[in-house]
Amino acid sequence: MTALCSYHSPCFPGTCADTVTCQCHEGFSGINGNQRCRTMTPGNSPIITQCTSILANIDRTGQKMEKYRFVTDSSQPNSTRVDTMWVNQNDYNYINVEFAAFSLSPENIAQPKYITGFKFGIVSGKIQIDLQKVDRNDPNQPFVSQNETQNCRYQPGSLNPNDDVFHCNFTDENFDRLLENGDNLTLTVIAENGGFRELNTPTGHTQDYFYGQSSTKSTMFRFDSIKPYHCLLDKPNPCSSKALDVTEDITKGHFQNKFHHNRGLLNPVARYLHYDFMTKYEKKVPLELDDKTGNRTLQRIPNVFGIVKFEYNFRNSNQGNTTPLSWIPVSKAFSENQTFNIGRRDGDTINFWVKATDVLGNHGIDMTQISFDSSPPEDLRKADVIFQRNVKATNFSFSSRLLVDTYDRDSGIHKIKWELIANNSNMVFRSGEIPGNKTNVNSGPINLTIAATYDNGVRLKWVLPPTCYERTTIIVKSLSINGRLLTWTVDKNANWFDLTGLDPETNYNLSLITNYGSQMSDPVVLQFRTIASPAALTGGAIAGISIAFLILLGIIVAMVVLWRLGRLSVIKEDIQRRATVVRKNIANRFSAAHINETYGCDDIYVYGQMEFNETDSKFISSNDIVLDVMLTSGRFADIYKARYLPHNNKAKQNVIAKTLKSGYSEENLLMMKAKINFFAKEVGDHPNIIISCIPTPEFNIASFNQTLGCLRKSPTSLSEINGDSRASG
């Protein structure tokens, strides 16, 4: 085996936990030989910070004057979204593309002795030019007229990567392609990262190059030189009474008109200005021709995210939840805040409405509720707090439970703080908080988990939090990576649900929302992946199933024949006779085991099938047992020194409790149950053996760690305990 963390199989950048386990640094992968940790992952791709594209028309002769140009600077250079620009001029013969990029180098890398040097950064930059033209025979199927890739003038390379900001400026001064109406010209910038690591080998130094990632950003110029035409001009039947109708309304709940805001439709209108960089000539519209009248002039329309007016209203919830008809303007124009002075009492709930209006008169209305409670909860009484010992709650010993019964007259309980204090020293050695049924309409399902995963769905489980609001429905939504959205409505009191109809081996994003009437909770999100569909039965499997079915059918036919001939009763009598002989042999062996400590475990398994009789006087409540300290441990059972404290305060005594270990198997459970029944029924009352056993519904001990056990009087020596542990634990 080749040793890791050496020049044979470098674990760099990464760490070796031992001689066989390598953990590559975040952003790197690779598992075999010299390929280990050598590939940069997609999350470690270069970051493009600038992307500027210029199209221009410059005379090729004479003074080489620039007639016009089109410049675009990407607002989201580090995204895969293609920036699309519509151009109404075709005569471009000059292209310039400029971009900047950098690569994040990993931090806090430990350099082992066999690595003498390393470096990460940008290793290359390229520009790709694609021109698609309209096919005369089929306009819907464009053809590629140009597809070429040009290298940036500066190419750092893997041995000397640029660990700073990489700049590339590409110019095609002789672009000679004919640009026509309907053409698409796409300019794509490409930045690739990488680097090297230098290994110290017995024969000298060698370099390994890292396999990097590429990032791209594209700008598409779409050429449209045909004069626009609107069907409004159709005579005698125009298509509409408006040439432009902006119908996108305010986004409810966010108070934004994204269409107006994102496109800057309310910004000031800049004066027309064209500057010819070659001739230093400036073109502009005379001031007297600017639009200075009407609702939309060159001036900015004051707004907040496309909203030009905010109004509000409020009233007590006992007056209804219907939307008000009258509105009050906010005290400060374009303010998103308002101060209220409302008369209220503890327990009141106030409805608040906000109305937002855009420049076209579209409006959005949203409502929220606020409940008031300034009074403390009711005082706790001693009877309101119950401390339970030895409850079946966890897999750990000595579990206890605290129950608190309290309430608040005007709202709910947010949380309950508790402390566990030593009686002798008053030292607080444990404290915590218990969540209450706080008044929170935003409380969605909690502890959302995937209980089971299938090829066509999953089973969800969750816990419904307590709330003072009435739930109406639970909405489950799943969205696959390919954009498929599914929605289910679940019963308001359900705590599990099966999602079906999903695709196998597909990643899904899931959200659960609880509806409280007209309001809803914050979404609880979860991600999961469905498993692969089971393989179809092969021809051999189908043949095997067919043969098994024929054999079973033959057995059934044989049984019917034997029954008709009267031979079946003879076989039954023979089986009963053999079973009687087996029972007598087992009984004889157990009689011997009663007086011989070397009894066989196989014999005792017979008693594992017996049921406990909880009405028997030998059985006691687990609440009467207190485990003090573990004395020893056997193969599958632990032995504790314990105290028997019955409720009647009689017969208090020290005992030994034997319990199954956490994580016990079915075989361990059967053995323990068999021993309890064997000693209880065969040995009977004995001053030093069995006092009583502890029953529970599923034959698990109700106290401490969900195990089963018997109680014994304290032994006279530790060797008795160890001996018993070896014999039966």
N, C-alpha and C positions, 0 to 999 in steps of 0.2 A: 504494500500500500504506500502511495506517495504521500509524504508528510506535508501537511498544510503549513501555512505561515513560513514558506521558504520560497526560493526562486523556482523550485519545481512546480509549485502550485500556489502562486501568490494570493493571499487574502488581503488585498489592498485595492481601494480603501475599504477597510473593514476590520473586524476583530475576530480572533480565534478563541472560542471558549475552551477547547481542548484540541487534541491532535486530529480530530476527525470532523469538527463542527466549525464552519466559517459563517459569520454573519456580516454580509456586505453592508457598507454604509448606505444610508438612505439616499436613493437616487441612482444606485448602481446594482447590477445583477450579473449572473454568470456563475456556474457551479462546477465546471470541469477543467482540471489542469490549468494551463496558462490563460484560459478564458475566464477564470474566476474573477468576479467583481470588475469585469472589463467593459461591460455594456452599460451605457447611461440609459436610464429608464425615461419614458415619455414625460414624467413629471419633472425631469431635469432638462427640459428643452430650452433653447435660447429664448430670450425676451426681446422682442422688437419694440423699440421706443419711438421710432419715427419712420414715416413712409410718405414721401412726397413725390407726385408724378406731374410732369409738365408736358403738354402738347403745344407746339407753336408752328407758325407759318413764317418762314424767313426766306427772303429772296436769295437765290443761289448766285446771282450775278450783281454787278453794280456795287451799290453801297451795302448790300446785304441787310436791308431794313427788315425789321420784325413787324409784320402786319397785324397779327393778333396771337394770343396765346390762351390756353386753358390750364389753370393750376388747381390741383386738389391736394389737400393735406389730411390724411386719415385721422379721425378723432379717436379711433380705437385700433391703433397699429398692432397691438399684441392680441388679436383675435382672428379667428378663421373666417369671420364674416366677410364676404366680398363687398367692398364699397362700390356702389353703382352710380355712375355719373352719366346724365343725358347731355349730348352735345349736338348742336344744330349747325355746326360748320364742318366741312369735310376736308378742306385743303390743308392738311397738316403734313409737314415734311421734316419735323424735328422732335425728338423724344429725349427727355431727361428724367431719370429716376434716381432718387437719393433715399437711403435708409440708414438707420443706426440700430445696433443690437448689442447685447452683452449676454454673458453666461454666468450664472451664479456658481461660484466655487464652493465645494463642501467645507464646512468649518469643523474645527476641533478634531482633525484627523491625526491619529497616532502613526508616526512613521517608523516602521520596524527597521531592523538593522540591514535586512536584505534589500531595502529600497533606498537608493542613494539620491534620488531626485524624482520630481513629478511636477506637472503643470496642467491646468485646465483653462479653457477659454474658447473663443470663436476661431475655427480653423479655416472657414471658407465662406464666401458670399457670392450669390449669383442673381441674375435677372432673367426672367423667362418672359418671352413675348409671344402671345397667341392672337391670331387674327382669324375670326370666323366670318364668312361671307354668306349671303343669301343665295341659295340655289335657284336658278331661273325655273327649273322644272318642278321643284317642290320647296316652296318658301319655308315650310316647317322643318326642313332637314338641312341646316346650314353645313357647309363644308369648311375644312381647315385650309386657309390660304398660307398661313405662316405659323410655324411652331419651332422656335429656336431658343437656346439658352446661352447667355453670355456671362462670362466670369467677371467679377469685380477686378479692378486693376490690382488691388492689394489682396493677396492670398496668404494668410499667415502660415497655414499648414499645421500638421499634428505635432511636429517637433518644436514649433515655436508659436503656440496658440496665443491669441490676443486676449489677455486677462483683463483688459480695460474695455471701454466702449469701442466697438468696431464700426467704422464709417465706410460707406460705399457710395460712390457717385458715378453713375453710368450715363453716357450720352451717345445717342445715335444721330449724328448730324446729317446723315444722308438717308433718312427713312423715305423709301420710294414706293411704298405700297399705295394703291388706289383705295381710298376710303369712300364708301357709298352709303346711301340710306339703307338702314337695316343691319349694317356691319356691327360687330362687337370686337373691340380691341382690349385685351386683358394684359396688364402688366403685373407680374408677380415677383416679389422679392423673396429670396431664400437665404436664411442664415443657418449654418451648421456648426455645432460645437464638438469638442473632442479634447485631445491632449495625449500625454504619454506618461509612463512610469519607467524609471530606469532601475534595472535589477542588477544586483551584485552577485555574479556567478563565479565559480572557480576559474573560469577561462577569461574573465573580464566583465565589462559592463555591456548589457544589452537593453534595448528599448522595446516596450510593448505599447502599441497605440490603442487608445480607448475608442470604442465604437460610439459615436455621438448621436444626437438627435437633430432633426431639422425643424425650423419654424418658418411658416410662410404667411405672407399677406398679399392679397390681390386687390387690384383696382380695375374695374371694368368700365370702359367708355362705350356707351351705346349711341350710335349715330342716327339722328332723325332730322333730316333736312327738308322734310315736306311740311308745308305750312299747315298749322293745326286747323281743324274744322269741327264745329260743334253742331249737333243735330238740332239745336235751338233755332238755327237759321233755316231749317227745312220749311218749305212752304207747300201747301197751306197748313200742314199739321206738324208744328214743332214738337219735339220730344219732351220739353220741359219748359217751365216758366223761369227757371234759374240756370245760369251757365255754370255756377259752382255752388254746391250745397255741402257744407261740412256737417256731417251727421253724427260724428263721434261725440258721445256725451261725456260728462264728467265721470271719472272712475269712482264709483260709490265707495265710501269708506276711506278713501285716500285724499279726497278733495283736490284732484288734479284734472285738468284737461290736457292729457298727454299729447294729443294731436297738436294743439296750439303751442304748448310749452316746448316740446321736443323740436318742433320746426321753426320756433322763433317767430311765429306769426304776429305776436304783439310787440316785438322789438321795434326800435326806431328804424325807419327805412333809410338806408344810406344813399347818398347822392351817387348817381351814375358816374363812374370814373374809370377811364382806361388809360394806362400809361405805357407808351412804347419805349422799352428799355434801349432799343437801338437808336432811335431818332430823338429820344428825350421829349417826345411829343405827348401832350395830355389832352384827352377828349373828355368832355363833361357836358351835362344838361344845364342850360341857363336856369337861374333861380326862378325867373318869372314863369317857367313852365312846370315847376313842381306843384304837386297837389297839396293845397292848403285849406281845403274845405271838406265838409262831410264828416262822417263818424270815424273814418280812417284816414289820417293824414300821415305826414312823415314822422310825426312825433310818436314816442312810445306810449302804449296804452298801459297804465299802471295795473299790475296784477301780481298774484302770488301763485306760481305754478299754473298759470292760465286761468285763475279765478279772479274775477273783478269785484265780487261782492260777497260778504259773509253776513248771515243773520242767524238768530237763535230764538229759542223759546223753551220754557220748562214748566212743569206742574207736578203735583203729587201723583204717584202711581194709582192711588185710589180714585182718581178722576178719569182713568182710562188711558189706553196706550195709542189711541188714534192720533194721526199726524195733525198738528195744529194748522189752522187756516191763516192766522196772523203771525207776523214775524217782527223781531226787534233787531235793528242794525247793531253790529258790534260797536263798542265805544270808540275804537280806533280803526279807521279804514284800513283794509288789507291786513288786519291783525289776525293771527291764528290763535289768540288767547282772549279769554273773557273772564272777568271776576264777577262772582255772584254773591249777593247778600240775601239768603233765603231763610225765612222762618221755618223751623223744623223742630221735631221732637225725636227722642230716641225711638228707634224702630221704624221711622219713616223711610220710604224709598221715593226718590225724586227721579222723574224722567227728564232727560235733556235731549233736545233736538238741535241740530246744526244744519243750515241750508247754505249751499255754495252755488253761485251763479257765474256762468262764463259770459263772454262778450256777445254771444249770439242769443242769450236768454235761456240756454239749457241750464238745468239745475239738478243738483243731487242732494238728498236728505239722508242723514244718518242719526241714529238715536242710541243713547246709552243710559244706564241706570246707576244710581249711587244710593247705597243704603247707609244710614247713620246710626251709630250706637256709641255713646260715650260712657255708658254705665258698665261697671265690672260684672262678671258672672256671679251667680249665687255662691255664698260661702260654702266651702266643703265641710261636711260633717264626717264623723268617724265612720258612720255606716255607709258613706258614699265611696270609701276606699277599701278594696278587698285585695289582700295579698295571698296568692295561691302558691303553695310549694309543690314541687315534684309533678309538674304538668307535662303532658305529652305535646311538646311544642317544637323541639329541635332534636338534633342527633347528639347533643352533648349532655353529660350528666349534670345533676343539680339544677335543672331548669326551674324557673319560677315565673309567675305571671302577676301583673299588677292591673287590676280593673278599677277604673274611676268612673263614677256616675255623676255627671254634673251637667248644667245647662245654663244658657243665658236667655233671659226673657225677651230681649229685643233683637238678637241676631243669632250668632252661633259661637262655638268655642274654637278659637284659632289654634291654640296648642296648650298642652299641660306639661309643666316642668316637674321633674321628680328627682329626689336624691336618696341614696342608700347610705345611711349613717350608722357607724358602729356604736352599740349601746355603751360600751365601756369608755371609749376614747372620744366619742362624738366626732370622729374623723369621717369626712365624706370620701368614700372610696369608689363611688360610682354615681353618675348623674346622667340625665338625658331628657328628651322631650317626647311627648305623645301627640301626634297630630290630631286635631279635633275636626268636627264637621263645620269648618269655617264657611262663612257666607262668601262664596267665590264662584261667580257664574262662569269664569274662565276655566274651571276645573274640568278637564277632559279625563278619559280613562287613564289609569296609571298602571305601571308594571306590565306594559304591553309586551308580549312575548310570542314567539312562534312555537306552538306546542308540537306540531307535526308538519312535515313537508312532503308533498306529493309531486308527481310529474305535471298535474293539471291544477294544482292549488295548494293551499296551506290551511292549517287550523290555527286561529288566533285565540289567545287568552289574555284577559286583562282584569283589573280590579276597578270597580266603580267607586269613586271617592264619595264620602258623605257630602251632602250639600243641602242648603236650605231652599234652593230653587227646584222646581219640578222639571225633571227631564222629559222631553217629548220623543225624541228619536236619537239614534246613533248612526252616523253616516260613515261608511268605509269607502275609501277611494284608492285605487291602485293604478300606477302609471308605469308602463314598461319602457325600456330604453328606446324602443322604436316608436314611441308616442301613443301607444294604445291605452286609452283611459277607460276604466271600468268603475262603476259606482254601485254600492249595495246599501239598502236601508235595513238597519238592525233594530230589534226590539229595545226599548229604552232600558229594560232591566237585565238584558243579556250580558253575560261575562265571557262568552266565547262565540266564535263564528267560523264557519268553513267557507273559504273563498274558493270557488271553482271556476272552470272555464278559462284557466290561464294556460299559457304556452310552456312546454317543457324547456328546461335549461335556459331560463330567461331571468334577467335581473329586473326587479320591480321596486319602485318607491311607493310606500303605503302611508296613508294618513287616516286617523280617526278623529271625528269631530262630534261633540255632543251638542245637540240642539236643546236650548231652554226657551221654548216658545219662539219669539221673534229674534232671540239672540243665540249666539253659538260660542262654544269654547275655542280656545286656541288649539290648533291641530297637534296631535301626537303622531310623530313620524317614525317610520321603521323601514329598513331595507332588507330584502330577502331575495333568494334565487331558487327557482323550482328545480327539481331533480330531473334526471333523464328518464324518458319513457322506458318501461321494461322491455327487454328484448322479446321479439316474437318467438313462438315455439318453432323449433327446427323440425325437419321431417323425422329425425330419430326420436325426438321427444314425443311427437304425436304417435309414432308407432309404439313406443313404450307404454303410453297411456292406454292405447287400444288393447295391447296384450294384457295389461293389468285388469282392464275392464272385463275381458273375456275370461280370465282366470276367476275373478270374483263371480261372474255369472255362472261358471261351471260349479263353483262351491255351492251357490244357492240351489242349483238344479240337483246336486248330489244330496243336499240336506232334505229337499222335498221328497226325493226318491226314498231316502232312509226313513223318513216319517211315514210315507205311504206303506212301506214294507214292515213297519213296527220295529225297526232296528234302532231308532233314535233314543227310545227309552232305555235300551240296554246300555248305550254309550253314556247316557246321563247318570245311571246308577254306578257305573265304573268310575266316573269322575268324582262323584260324591264320596265313594269309598276311599279313593286316593287322598282327597282333601282331609278326611277324618284322620287318616294315618299321619299326615303332615302336622295337623293341629296337636295331636298327642305328643309327637316328637318335640315340638316347640315348647309345649307345657312342661315336659320332663326336663328340657335344658334350662328353662327359667327357674324351675324349682331348685336345680343345682346351683344356678347363679345366685340364688337367694342366700345360700350359706357359703358361697365361694366368691371371693373378691375379684377373681380373674374371669368374671362373666364376659361373654362375647358381646360386642357392640351390635352385631347383626341381630342377636336375639332381642335386644332392647328396642330396636326399630319397630317391633310389633306394637309397642305401647305408644309410639308416636302418632298412631291413627286414632287414639282415644280422645274424646272430647272432654273438656273441663266441665265440672259441675259447680257453677258459682254459688249455688245454694249450700254447698258443703261447708261445714263449720271450719274446715281447714283453710278456706280461702278468706283473705282479709283485703282491705282497701289499700291501694298504694299510697294514699294520703297519710297512712299511719306509719310509714317507713321513712326514715331519714338516713341517707348514706353519709358516713363521716369521712372515711379515707379508704383508698384501694390498698389491699394487703398484697395481693399477688395476681398474676394473670396466666391463664392456661392457653390451650390452642385456639379456642374460640369463645372463651368466657372470662370475665373479670370477677374477682371476689373482693367484696367490700366489708369493712367493719361498719355495722349499721345499728340504729336504735329503733326498737319497736315501741311506738307511742300510740296506743289505741285511744279513741275518743272518750271512752269511759274511764280513762286514767288508771285502768287496772292492768295488772300483769305487765308493767313496763320492764323491759329487759334489753340487754345487749344481744345482738344476733349477728349472724353472717349472711349477707345477701350475695347471691350469685346471679350475674346478668350476662347476657350475650354481648359480645363486642359490637361496636358500631360497624355497619357494613357486613353483617353476618349473612351467610348463605341459607338457602332453603334446607340444605342438609344439616347445617348447624341448628336451625330451628327445630327440625324433626328430632334430632338427637336430644336436645334439651327437654323438649316436650315429653319424649319417651322416658327419660330418666325421672322426670317429676312424677309421671303416672306410675312408673315401676316401683319407686320407693314408697309412694303414697299407698299403693294397693297391695304390694307384696310384703314390704317391711312393716308397714303400719306404724303405730305410735312407738316412739323410741326417745329416750331422754336426750340423746346427743345427735340425732339425725334430723328429722324434719319437724318443724313447728307448723308451717303453713306455706302456701304458694300464692302468687299474685296473679290473678286473671285479668285479661283485657279482651275487648271484642274480637281481635284478630290474633289472639294468643301472643300479643306483644305486651311487654310490661308497660303500664301507663305512666310510670315515673322515669325520669332522667333521660334515658337514651333509647326509648322504643325497643327495649329488649325484654326477654322473659327470664324469670329466675325463681329460685326457691330460697327460703330462709332457714337458717340453722342456728342453734345456740352457739355461743362463742366457744371455739375449740380450746383445748387445754394447752396447745402448743401450735406454733406456726407450721410445723412439719405436717400436722393433720390437714391444714389448709392446702399446702403444696401437694401433699399426697392425693387429696381429693381432686385438685386441679389437674394433675397428671392423669388421673383415672377417668375423669368425666368432662374436663374442659377442653 
